[in-house]
Amino acid sequence: MESKQATAAAETVCVEVPLAELGDCHLTRHCEARLDHRQAVALQRLHNGLDAAGARLAGGKRIYSRPDAVRWLLERIADKTERE
């Protein structure tokens, strides 16, 4: 029987994200957010897909939690912007 996590990993999406220069600003290192149902479903699907794919954060840690999934996503954005 195929697991939900394995099924979730089979689908990928590509999202364009608008970014601006940093400018003179304070960098926030903590973020809390309440999610609506749609956002919570998307986050769970991201988490399940990353877990099933064996994804890791830059430091080598596996994706074990929803905050890890958000960190992974932000690392991918940082990877793209740091190369430019």
N, C-alpha and C positions, 0 to 999 in steps of 0.2 A: 504494500500500500504506500502510495506516494505522500510525503508529508506536505503540509501547507508551506513550510519554510522552503523546501526544494522548489515548489511551484513558483513562489514569489521571486526567487532568484533568476528565473527564466525570462523575466520581463525587464527591460531597461527603458529609461526615458532620458531625453536630452532637453535641458532647460537653459534658456538664455537669461543671464542675470545682469542687470545694469549695475555698474560699479562706478564710483567717482574717486577722485584723488582724495587722500587723507586730509590734507590741509592742516590747519592748527586745531586739533581736537583732542579730547580725552578718550583714550582707548578703554572700553569696558571689557572686563574679564569675567564678569558674572552676568547671567541672564536667566530670568524666570519668566515663564509664559504659560497662560492658560490657553489650551487649544480647544477649538470647537471639534465636533465629531469628525468632520471631513479632514481636518488637519491631523487629528489623532490617528485616523486610519492611514493617512499618508506616512506619518512618522513610523507607525508599526510596520507597515509594508517595507519601508526603507530599512528599519532595524532587522526584520526577518531576512530580507534579501542580502544585506551585508553579512549577517551571521552565517547564512547558508553558503555564501561565497567564500567564507573564511577571511573576510577583509580585516585589515589591521590599521591601526593608527600609525602615524609617523614613527612613534617610539617602539612599535612592534606589538602593542597590546591588541588583543582581539576585541571585536565589537561585542560587548556584553550588555550594554544598556542603551536606552533611548538617547541620553546625553552623549554617549560615545558615537552614536549615529550622526548626531548634529555636529560633533567635533570632526568626524570623518568628512562630512559634507563641506564644512568650512576649510578643512585642509586641502580639499580638491580645488576649491576656489583660490586659496592662497597659492597652491602649486602653479595654477595658470597665470596668476597675476605677477608672481615673482619671476617668472621666465621672460616676461615682456620687457 
